[in-house]
Amino acid sequence: MTESNRAGPPGAPTAFRVVRHALVDRVFHWVTAACVLTLLATAFLPILGVKFDWVNIHWITGVVLTIAVLFHIVRGLFWQRIGTVWFGAADVREAAAILSATLRRSGRPPKPGKYSFAQKLVHLFFTLVVLVAIVTGGFMLAHVETPWWRPNAYLLSGASWGVVYVLHDLSALLLVTMVMTHVYFALRPEKLLFTRAMLRGWITRREYEEHHDPTRWQVDR
């Protein structure tokens, strides 16, 4: 797949844009973000005293999130390079260099590939927590009356239901913290190029050369 094109942004110092996120991946990201925010709102606003019919909104949004995540998994396994978000030896060296630079024992850490060690770590945490929320939420659908099935409170034993509820609530609490952290870093000035890439799909050629190692993320000229 071609990673760049010749249509540069007005006034840019280079005539090239490097495609960082395809349209389908950007749509998935924002659909997932909307689903997670809706799920968190419908889960916690009633606890804070905001009364509304939240149950149907919650479980329908959960189903939409499940479908989106399944689509993303299939796309990632068969149409994308899973190695771009997975950890390798270069990422371990990058993490060690970041730690050393933080402790002021060395200079600037090496440039990452398409995704930095921190970005891969965030992706991994979101993957684990969202999957836990989806699986436990799927079991909890047994308590909800829908057009396709009737409630079945005896699907699991009492102790098993307790584990499901604890894991689901814990994943929700973790998501609150993770979303706040994610938004904070997305709005930091030095990270705005990545936020723009998630909105418009591209970074400039100069940003690519300044922030990425071309041997770890190779793009077409």
C-alpha positions as CSV (number, residue, x, y, z in Angstrom):
1,M,0.0,0.0,0.0
2,T,1.3,3.5,-0.9
3,E,2.0,5.4,2.3
4,S,2.4,8.9,0.8
5,N,1.1,11.2,-1.9
6,R,2.1,14.5,-3.5
7,A,-0.7,16.8,-2.2
8,G,0.9,18.8,0.6
9,P,-0.8,21.1,3.1
10,P,-0.8,24.8,2.2
11,G,2.5,26.4,3.2
12,A,4.1,23.2,4.2
13,P,7.9,23.0,3.8
14,T,7.6,19.8,1.8
15,A,5.3,18.7,-1.1
16,F,4.7,15.3,0.4
17,R,2.2,13.9,2.9
18,V,2.8,10.5,4.6
19,V,-0.4,8.6,5.2
20,R,-0.4,7.4,8.8
21,H,-4.0,6.2,9.2
22,A,-6.3,5.0,6.4
23,L,-9.9,6.3,6.4
24,V,-11.3,2.9,7.6
25,D,-9.0,2.9,10.6
26,R,-9.9,6.5,11.5
27,V,-13.6,5.7,11.3
28,F,-13.0,2.7,13.6
29,H,-11.1,4.8,16.1
30,W,-13.8,7.4,16.3
31,V,-16.6,4.9,16.4
32,T,-14.8,3.1,19.2
33,A,-14.2,6.4,21.1
34,A,-17.9,7.3,20.8
35,C,-19.0,3.9,22.0
36,V,-16.6,4.0,25.0
37,L,-17.6,7.5,26.0
38,T,-21.3,6.5,25.7
39,L,-20.8,3.4,27.7
40,L,-19.0,5.3,30.5
41,A,-21.7,8.0,30.5
42,T,-24.5,5.5,30.7
43,A,-22.7,3.6,33.4
44,F,-21.7,6.4,35.8
45,L,-24.2,9.2,35.2
46,P,-27.0,7.3,36.9
47,I,-24.7,6.7,39.9
48,L,-24.2,10.5,40.1
49,G,-28.0,11.0,40.2
50,V,-28.7,11.7,36.5
51,K,-31.9,9.8,35.9
52,F,-32.7,8.5,32.4
53,D,-33.4,5.2,30.6
54,W,-29.8,4.1,30.3
55,V,-30.1,0.3,30.0
56,N,-31.1,0.1,26.4
57,I,-28.5,2.7,25.3
58,H,-25.8,0.9,27.3
59,W,-26.3,-2.6,25.9
60,I,-27.0,-1.5,22.3
61,T,-23.8,0.6,22.4
62,G,-21.9,-2.4,23.8
63,V,-23.1,-4.5,20.9
64,V,-21.9,-1.9,18.4
65,L,-18.5,-1.7,20.1
66,T,-18.2,-5.5,20.0
67,I,-18.9,-5.5,16.2
68,A,-16.4,-2.7,15.7
69,V,-13.7,-4.5,17.7
70,L,-14.3,-7.8,15.8
71,F,-14.0,-6.0,12.5
72,H,-10.7,-4.4,13.7
73,I,-9.3,-7.7,14.8
74,V,-10.1,-9.4,11.4
75,R,-8.7,-6.4,9.5
76,G,-5.6,-6.3,11.7
77,L,-4.9,-10.0,11.2
78,F,-5.5,-10.3,7.4
79,W,-5.2,-6.8,5.9
80,Q,-2.7,-5.0,8.1
81,R,0.8,-5.6,9.5
82,I,0.2,-6.8,13.0
83,G,3.9,-6.2,13.7
84,T,3.4,-2.4,13.6
85,V,1.6,-2.5,17.0
86,W,3.4,-5.5,18.5
87,F,6.6,-5.4,20.6
88,G,10.0,-6.5,19.2
89,A,13.6,-6.3,20.1
90,A,13.8,-2.7,18.8
91,D,11.0,-1.6,21.1
92,V,12.8,-3.1,24.1
93,R,15.9,-1.2,23.2
94,E,13.8,2.0,22.7
95,A,12.2,1.6,26.1
96,A,15.6,1.1,27.7
97,A,16.9,4.2,26.0
98,I,13.9,6.2,27.1
99,L,14.5,5.1,30.7
100,S,18.2,6.0,30.4
101,A,17.4,9.4,29.0
102,T,14.9,10.0,31.7
103,L,17.5,9.2,34.3
104,R,19.9,11.5,32.4
105,R,22.4,8.7,31.7
106,S,22.3,9.1,27.9
107,G,21.2,11.5,25.2
108,R,18.0,11.5,23.1
109,P,16.4,8.1,22.7
110,P,16.3,6.5,19.2
111,K,13.4,7.4,16.8
112,P,10.6,4.8,16.7
113,G,8.9,3.1,13.8
114,K,5.3,3.9,12.9
115,Y,4.3,3.6,16.6
116,S,6.5,4.4,19.6
117,F,6.9,2.1,22.6
118,A,4.5,4.2,24.6
119,Q,1.9,4.2,21.8
120,K,2.1,0.4,21.5
121,L,1.8,0.1,25.3
122,V,-1.3,2.2,25.3
123,H,-2.8,0.1,22.5
124,L,-2.1,-3.0,24.4
125,F,-3.7,-1.7,27.6
126,F,-6.8,-0.5,25.7
127,T,-7.0,-3.9,23.9
128,L,-6.9,-5.9,27.2
129,V,-9.3,-3.7,29.1
130,V,-11.9,-3.3,26.3
131,L,-11.8,-7.0,25.6
132,V,-12.5,-7.7,29.3
133,A,-15.4,-5.2,29.2
134,I,-16.8,-6.8,26.1
135,V,-16.6,-10.4,27.3
136,T,-18.1,-9.6,30.7
137,G,-20.7,-7.4,29.1
138,G,-21.6,-10.2,26.8
139,F,-22.4,-12.4,29.8
140,M,-24.4,-9.6,31.4
141,L,-26.6,-9.4,28.4
142,A,-28.2,-12.5,29.8
143,H,-29.9,-10.2,32.4
144,V,-31.3,-7.9,29.7
145,E,-34.6,-8.4,27.8
146,T,-34.1,-7.8,24.1
147,P,-36.1,-8.5,21.0
148,W,-33.9,-11.6,20.4
149,W,-33.8,-13.3,23.8
150,R,-35.4,-13.2,27.3
151,P,-33.4,-12.7,30.5
152,N,-31.7,-15.8,32.0
153,A,-30.3,-15.1,35.4
154,Y,-29.2,-18.7,35.8
155,L,-26.7,-18.7,32.9
156,L,-23.9,-18.7,35.5
157,S,-23.6,-19.5,39.2
158,G,-23.8,-16.8,41.8
159,A,-20.1,-16.8,42.4
160,S,-19.4,-16.6,38.7
161,W,-21.7,-13.7,38.3
162,G,-19.8,-12.0,41.1
163,V,-16.5,-12.4,39.1
164,V,-18.2,-11.1,36.0
165,Y,-19.5,-8.0,37.7
166,V,-16.2,-7.2,39.4
167,L,-14.2,-7.5,36.2
168,H,-16.7,-5.4,34.3
169,D,-16.8,-2.7,36.9
170,L,-13.0,-2.8,37.2
171,S,-12.5,-2.4,33.4
172,A,-15.0,0.5,33.4
173,L,-13.0,2.3,36.1
174,L,-9.7,1.7,34.3
175,L,-11.2,3.0,31.1
176,V,-12.1,6.3,32.8
177,T,-8.4,6.8,33.8
178,M,-7.1,5.6,30.5
179,V,-9.4,7.8,28.4
180,M,-8.4,10.9,30.5
181,T,-4.7,10.1,30.0
182,H,-5.2,9.4,26.3
183,V,-7.0,12.8,25.8
184,Y,-4.3,14.6,27.8
185,F,-1.5,13.4,25.7
186,A,-3.4,13.8,22.5
187,L,-3.8,17.5,23.3
188,R,-0.2,18.2,24.2
189,P,1.5,20.5,21.6
190,E,4.2,18.0,20.7
191,K,1.6,15.3,20.1
192,L,-0.8,17.3,18.0
193,L,0.7,15.9,14.7
194,F,-0.6,12.4,15.8
195,T,-4.0,13.9,16.7
196,R,-4.2,15.5,13.3
197,A,-3.2,12.2,11.7
198,M,-6.1,10.5,13.4
199,L,-8.5,13.3,12.1
200,R,-7.1,13.8,8.6
201,G,-5.0,10.7,8.0
202,W,-1.5,12.2,7.3
203,I,1.6,13.7,8.7
204,T,4.1,15.8,6.6
205,R,7.2,14.4,5.1
206,R,9.3,16.6,7.5
207,E,7.3,15.3,10.5
208,Y,8.0,11.8,9.3
209,E,11.7,12.4,9.1
210,E,11.9,14.2,12.4
211,H,9.9,11.8,14.5
212,H,10.3,8.3,12.9
213,D,13.1,6.0,11.9
214,P,12.7,5.3,8.2
215,T,14.4,1.9,8.6
216,R,11.6,0.9,11.0
217,W,8.7,2.5,9.1
218,Q,9.3,2.5,5.4
219,V,7.1,4.5,3.2
220,D,6.9,5.1,-0.6
221,R,8.2,8.4,-2.0
